[in-house]
């Protein structure tokens, strides 16, 4: 696999969190709208001297991650989070966030270590120790594809279960899902173990989705 951050240490991705993806992505979406991230400004200090072009963006990611850690580990209203899912989801989330800034900027593992150095008392941050690493770019693309499949599936389900369902929107989403499914099948045939297993678990959902789209087209 080809990656530009040649000095980084890459590992195969863990897909466990896809078993309950919607819960974690919903929390990440709420994070984007939160005003409480500024509470972490004093311990997110990626400076312009070391990161002249990206310091501000890296600090934003740092604050977002700490907000999510607090939400997942310290929210008394939410005791249904799976610790292993939290770790694997946040590793995927962090890889995604950093590659959007610039895929050559900083290794994910190095970024995480810098966060620990800047905030030595943060126990939630240390809960991720050993679980934050760089994901191969090709595999990250597979995860994006699987993420898109799950996302469209959930949206279609919500529409179908609504009394005032929008059939045109539902069919459009189903077509997108079918396109992604075809791409995933091509990758799935390569028998990449982790992706192979994660995609297999989605197939039963997709089969049911086909029945729904068939009824809409009928």
C-alpha positions as a printed NumPy array, in Angstrom:
array([[  0.   ,   0.   ,   0.   ],
       [  1.251,   3.484,  -0.843],
       [  1.236,   6.304,   1.697],
       [  2.996,   9.659,   1.739],
       [  3.756,   9.803,   5.464],
       [  6.572,   7.29 ,   5.089],
       [  7.958,   7.846,   8.592],
       [  4.681,   6.857,  10.239],
       [  4.008,   3.404,  11.618],
       [  0.915,   1.938,   9.977],
       [ -1.389,  -0.792,  11.225],
       [ -4.454,  -2.532,   9.848],
       [ -7.678,  -0.8  ,  10.794],
       [-10.106,  -2.152,  13.353],
       [-13.725,  -2.115,  12.124],
       [-15.435,  -3.123,  15.382],
       [-17.208,   0.2  ,  15.885],
       [-19.171,  -0.274,  12.654],
       [-21.396,  -2.616,  14.676],
       [-22.836,   0.508,  16.322],
       [-21.662,   3.227,  13.961],
       [-24.685,   5.508,  14.091],
       [-24.342,   6.168,  17.818],
       [-20.743,   7.351,  17.524],
       [-21.125,   9.392,  14.355],
       [-24.122,  11.167,  15.886],
       [-21.95 ,  12.202,  18.836],
       [-19.245,  13.396,  16.451],
       [-21.834,  15.499,  14.601],
       [-22.962,  17.087,  17.851],
       [-19.308,  17.864,  18.515],
       [-19.175,  20.007,  15.378],
       [-21.914,  22.232,  16.778],
       [-20.604,  22.438,  20.335],
       [-19.489,  25.702,  21.895],
       [-17.718,  23.926,  24.732],
       [-14.611,  22.978,  22.788],
       [-12.936,  26.242,  23.79 ],
       [-12.735,  24.857,  27.337],
       [ -9.742,  22.859,  26.104],
       [ -7.763,  25.735,  24.575],
       [ -5.199,  25.847,  27.393],
       [ -4.105,  22.254,  26.765],
       [ -4.152,  22.288,  22.959],
       [ -0.982,  24.119,  21.969],
       [  0.185,  23.185,  18.509],
       [  2.202,  26.343,  17.812],
       [  2.942,  28.199,  14.595],
       [  6.684,  27.753,  15.004],
       [  6.472,  23.976,  14.604],
       [  3.338,  23.886,  12.441],
       [  3.342,  27.234,  10.582],
       [  0.555,  26.398,   8.134],
       [ -1.608,  24.095,  10.194],
       [ -1.319,  25.042,  13.874],
       [ -4.838,  26.472,  14.072],
       [ -6.393,  23.452,  12.365],
       [ -4.462,  21.03 ,  14.573],
       [ -5.61 ,  22.854,  17.693],
       [ -9.218,  22.571,  16.523],
       [ -8.813,  18.798,  16.09 ],
       [ -7.183,  18.578,  19.518],
       [-10.144,  20.342,  21.149],
       [-12.673,  18.255,  19.242],
       [-11.012,  15.052,  20.373],
       [-11.003,  16.116,  24.019],
       [-14.659,  17.082,  23.803],
       [-15.5  ,  13.637,  22.42 ],
       [-13.416,  11.898,  25.07 ],
       [-15.274,  13.755,  27.792],
       [-18.598,  12.922,  26.158],
       [-17.842,   9.219,  25.792],
       [-16.136,   8.585,  29.127],
       [-17.696,  11.094,  31.534],
       [-21.296,  11.564,  30.444],
       [-23.528,  10.028,  33.167],
       [-26.484,   9.995,  30.785],
       [-24.66 ,   7.697,  28.403],
       [-23.571,   4.401,  29.871],
       [-24.141,   2.344,  26.741],
       [-20.881,   3.189,  25.   ],
       [-18.563,   0.257,  24.358],
       [-14.972,   1.138,  25.361],
       [-13.46 ,  -0.863,  22.496],
       [-15.814,   0.822,  20.034],
       [-14.896,   4.235,  21.432],
       [-11.211,   3.577,  20.879],
       [-11.55 ,   2.173,  17.376],
       [-14.001,   4.877,  16.32 ],
       [-11.804,   7.696,  17.647],
       [ -8.772,   6.269,  15.872],
       [-10.741,   6.276,  12.597],
       [-12.117,   9.74 ,  13.365],
       [ -8.651,  11.154,  14.118],
       [ -7.125,   9.677,  10.958],
       [ -9.942,  11.278,   8.981],
       [ -9.562,  14.671,  10.673],
       [ -5.806,  14.888,  10.146],
       [ -5.81 ,  13.705,   6.551],
       [ -8.333,  16.43 ,   5.727],
       [ -5.866,  19.045,   6.959],
       [ -2.958,  17.72 ,   4.94 ],
       [ -2.023,  14.075,   4.647],
       [  1.684,  14.936,   4.912],
       [  1.383,  17.13 ,   7.999],
       [  1.757,  14.817,  10.949],
       [  1.558,  11.161,  11.865],
       [ -1.587,  10.35 ,  13.827],
       [  0.437,   8.597,  16.521],
       [  2.785,  11.603,  16.846],
       [ -0.161,  14.003,  17.102],
       [ -1.604,  11.863,  19.889],
       [  1.705,  11.741,  21.769],
       [  1.984,  15.53 ,  21.53 ],
       [ -1.493,  15.835,  23.026],
       [ -0.435,  13.697,  25.986],
       [  2.701,  15.82 ,  26.514],
       [  0.558,  18.972,  26.513],
       [ -1.989,  17.515,  28.944],
       [ -0.325,  14.997,  31.245],
       [ -3.269,  14.822,  33.675],
       [ -5.927,  13.904,  31.136],
       [ -6.885,  10.328,  32.02 ],
       [ -9.457,  10.041,  29.231],
       [ -6.718,  10.81 ,  26.716],
       [ -4.552,   8.077,  28.208],
       [ -7.44 ,   5.63 ,  27.834],
       [ -6.597,   5.654,  24.124],
       [ -2.991,   4.573,  24.697],
       [ -2.052,   1.731,  22.354],
       [ -5.153,   2.307,  20.227],
       [ -4.164,   5.39 ,  18.206],
       [ -2.178,   4.685,  15.054],
       [ -1.967,   5.579,  11.37 ],
       [ -4.311,   3.667,   9.076],
       [ -3.157,   2.774,   5.573],
       [ -4.672,   5.202,   3.069],
       [ -6.164,   2.408,   0.947],
       [ -7.816,   0.927,   3.998],
       [ -9.054,   4.327,   5.143],
       [-10.809,   4.617,   1.781],
       [-12.454,   1.245,   2.446],
       [-13.674,   2.578,   5.775],
       [-15.11 ,   5.67 ,   4.069],
       [-16.973,   3.383,   1.683],
       [-18.402,   1.259,   4.479],
       [-19.269,   4.412,   6.429],
       [-21.199,   5.732,   3.426],
       [-23.121,   2.457,   3.136],
       [-24.147,   2.528,   6.786],
       [-25.05 ,   6.211,   6.639],
       [-27.323,   5.819,   3.611],
       [-28.901,   2.715,   5.111],
       [-29.818,   4.579,   8.307],
       [-31.226,   7.524,   6.344],
       [-33.327,   5.231,   4.162],
       [-34.675,   3.403,   7.205],
       [-35.745,   6.679,   8.799],
       [-37.553,   7.722,   5.627],
       [-39.32 ,   4.384,   5.213],
       [-40.449,   4.376,   8.854],
       [-41.885,   7.859,   8.47 ],
       [-45.592,   8.03 ,   7.612],
       [-44.867,  10.886,   5.213],
       [-41.935,   9.221,   3.531],
       [-40.283,  10.968,   0.593],
       [-40.08 ,   8.194,  -1.965],
       [-37.921,  10.148,  -4.411],
       [-35.318,  10.907,  -1.767],
       [-35.426,   7.318,  -0.562],
       [-34.892,   5.935,  -4.064],
       [-32.022,   8.378,  -4.661],
       [-30.325,   7.267,  -1.44 ],
       [-30.931,   3.62 ,  -2.315],
       [-29.268,   4.146,  -5.698],
       [-26.256,   5.729,  -3.99 ],
       [-26.156,   2.816,  -1.595],
       [-26.284,   0.341,  -4.486],
       [-23.384,   2.112,  -6.189],
       [-21.283,   2.037,  -3.014],
       [-22.259,  -1.585,  -2.464],
       [-20.929,  -2.522,  -5.893],
       [-17.615,  -0.789,  -5.15 ],
       [-17.43 ,  -2.506,  -1.786],
       [-18.073,  -5.899,  -3.39 ],
       [-15.069,  -5.377,  -5.657],
       [-12.885,  -4.648,  -2.626],
       [-14.572,  -7.399,  -0.625],
       [-13.504,  -9.937,  -3.242],
       [ -9.872,  -9.215,  -2.332],
       [-10.537, -10.919,   1.033],
       [ -8.944,  -8.142,   3.091],
       [ -9.716,  -9.803,   6.418],
       [-10.958,  -6.871,   8.517],
       [-12.901,  -5.184,   5.725],
       [-14.18 ,  -8.568,   4.537],
       [-15.715,  -9.33 ,   7.923],
       [-17.144,  -5.822,   8.369],
       [-18.734,  -5.86 ,   4.927],
       [-20.193,  -9.334,   5.474],
       [-22.017,  -8.06 ,   8.555],
       [-23.53 ,  -5.276,   6.455],
       [-24.792,  -7.611,   3.726],
       [-27.854,  -8.79 ,   5.671],
       [-28.9  ,  -5.166,   6.154],
       [-28.416,  -4.519,   2.468],
       [-30.562,  -7.505,   1.497],
       [-33.444,  -6.096,   3.545],
       [-32.832,  -2.679,   2.029],
       [-33.267,  -4.137,  -1.45 ],
       [-36.727,  -5.368,  -0.484],
       [-37.626,  -1.86 ,   0.613],
       [-36.35 ,  -0.205,  -2.541],
       [-38.094,  -2.836,  -4.618],
       [-41.414,  -1.964,  -3.018],
       [-40.776,   1.706,  -3.656],
       [-40.082,   1.125,  -7.302],
       [-43.128,  -1.108,  -7.685]])
